[in-house]
Amino acid sequence: MPKLDDRLKAVAVQIRSSVHADIGSDHGHLIKALLTAGRIQRGIAIEVNQRPFENSRSTLTGLNADVRLADGLAGLNPGEADSLSICGMGGELIARILQSYPDRVPPDLVLQPNRCPEAVRRWALGSGYHLVDEQLVIGRLRYQILRFQRNHACPDPAYASVDRDAALLFGPLLIRRWEPQFRDVLLDEYRYLNDFDRRTNESQHRLDALANLLQSEPPHSNGLDG
Ligand SMILES: C[S@@+](CC[C@H](N)C(=O)[O-])C[C@H]1O[C@@H](n2cnc3c(N)ncnc32)[C@H](O)[C@@H]1O
């Protein structure tokens, strides 16, 4: 898939549908890569700002894609897309965009918050979307790529038998998989926050949650010993 960094590559492999909308398309590379790889038949790129809207339009010229200048889901009709991505924004903004037009949110979502993924997980829990996959990609930041599917039938099983607070902050599926790279990211953040003399309530809360997770980590050695 041309021109995608590891973060957007990890997003792209989660998407396979007929019509896909990307909100905040900026350069338009994600939709282009999805179309040229045959992962989608039609793309809808939505941008709120003029310059990135024009960049998307230029990237997607000649491809089966609409490029729209609009604020989030205001640019998408109900039922128009099978799937949607929102990448490279804060989690609160992603949640706000989704909350603004609940009836326009497609059944399949891939969301990549640059920060505050808990806002996205909280939105999904309250809106009948189940978390079906979480990936961690280490780049300029530590990116979480979250995939959701609409399911109003039952509570999200991703949160069964994990601490809800830690799961919202760090990811229930990532915690269950407990891969070395994920554990190292948690341990780095624990050490960083632990070195602070004065912590905000929020950073103290994260530190406590990290300490609990790392102390109760599954079978291998306790990360807090070293
Ligand atoms: C940091 S860029 C990320 C671009 C691309 N999605 C990526 O991950 O590489 C965020 C883009 O989202 C656009 N954006 C922010 N809020 C938006 C909204 N409410 N509706 C549509 N686009 C928005 C910005 O103009 C910007 O181009």
Ligand as a Chemical Component Dictionary entry (heavy atoms), coordinates in Angstrom:
data_LIG
# 
_chem_comp.id                   LIG 
_chem_comp.type                 NON-POLYMER 
_chem_comp.pdbx_formal_charge   0 
_chem_comp.three_letter_code    LIG 
# 
loop_
_chem_comp_atom.comp_id 
_chem_comp_atom.atom_id 
_chem_comp_atom.alt_atom_id 
_chem_comp_atom.type_symbol 
_chem_comp_atom.charge 
_chem_comp_atom.model_Cartn_x 
_chem_comp_atom.model_Cartn_y 
_chem_comp_atom.model_Cartn_z 
_chem_comp_atom.pdbx_ordinal 
LIG C1  C1  C 0  -3.569  15.216 11.956 1  
LIG S1  S1  S 1  -4.537  15.065 10.558 2  
LIG C2  C2  C 0  -4.618  13.318 10.336 3  
LIG C3  C3  C 0  -4.742  12.981 8.885  4  
LIG C4  C4  C 0  -4.940  11.518 8.553  5  
LIG N1  N1  N 0  -6.232  11.051 8.991  6  
LIG C5  C5  C 0  -3.843  10.689 9.162  7  
LIG O1  O1  O 0  -4.117  9.970  10.134 8  
LIG O2  O2  O -1 -2.687  10.763 8.689  9  
LIG C6  C6  C 0  -6.182  15.440 11.082 10 
LIG C7  C7  C 0  -7.047  15.888 9.923  11 
LIG O3  O3  O 0  -8.403  15.880 10.373 12 
LIG C8  C8  C 0  -9.059  17.021 9.878  13 
LIG N2  N2  N 0  -10.219 17.247 10.755 14 
LIG C9  C9  C 0  -10.217 17.650 12.047 15 
LIG N3  N3  N 0  -11.472 17.729 12.527 16 
LIG C10 C10 C 0  -12.296 17.349 11.512 17 
LIG C11 C11 C 0  -13.708 17.244 11.373 18 
LIG N4  N4  N 0  -14.533 17.553 12.387 19 
LIG N5  N5  N 0  -14.213 16.830 10.195 20 
LIG C12 C12 C 0  -13.393 16.541 9.162  21 
LIG N6  N6  N 0  -12.042 16.648 9.221  22 
LIG C13 C13 C 0  -11.500 17.040 10.376 23 
LIG C14 C14 C 0  -7.984  18.102 9.899  24 
LIG O4  O4  O 0  -8.264  19.139 9.006  25 
LIG C15 C15 C 0  -6.743  17.286 9.476  26 
LIG O5  O5  O 0  -6.575  17.303 8.077  27 
# 
loop_
_chem_comp_bond.comp_id 
_chem_comp_bond.atom_id_1 
_chem_comp_bond.atom_id_2 
_chem_comp_bond.value_order 
_chem_comp_bond.pdbx_ordinal 
LIG C1  S1  SING 1  
LIG S1  C2  SING 2  
LIG S1  C6  SING 3  
LIG C2  C3  SING 4  
LIG C3  C4  SING 5  
LIG C4  N1  SING 6  
LIG C4  C5  SING 7  
LIG C5  O1  DOUB 8  
LIG C5  O2  SING 9  
LIG C6  C7  SING 10 
LIG C7  O3  SING 11 
LIG C7  C15 SING 12 
LIG O3  C8  SING 13 
LIG C8  N2  SING 14 
LIG C8  C14 SING 15 
LIG N2  C9  SING 16 
LIG N2  C13 SING 17 
LIG C9  N3  DOUB 18 
LIG N3  C10 SING 19 
LIG C10 C11 SING 20 
LIG C10 C13 DOUB 21 
LIG C11 N4  SING 22 
LIG C11 N5  DOUB 23 
LIG N5  C12 SING 24 
LIG C12 N6  DOUB 25 
LIG N6  C13 SING 26 
LIG C14 O4  SING 27 
LIG C14 C15 SING 28 
LIG C15 O5  SING 29 
# 
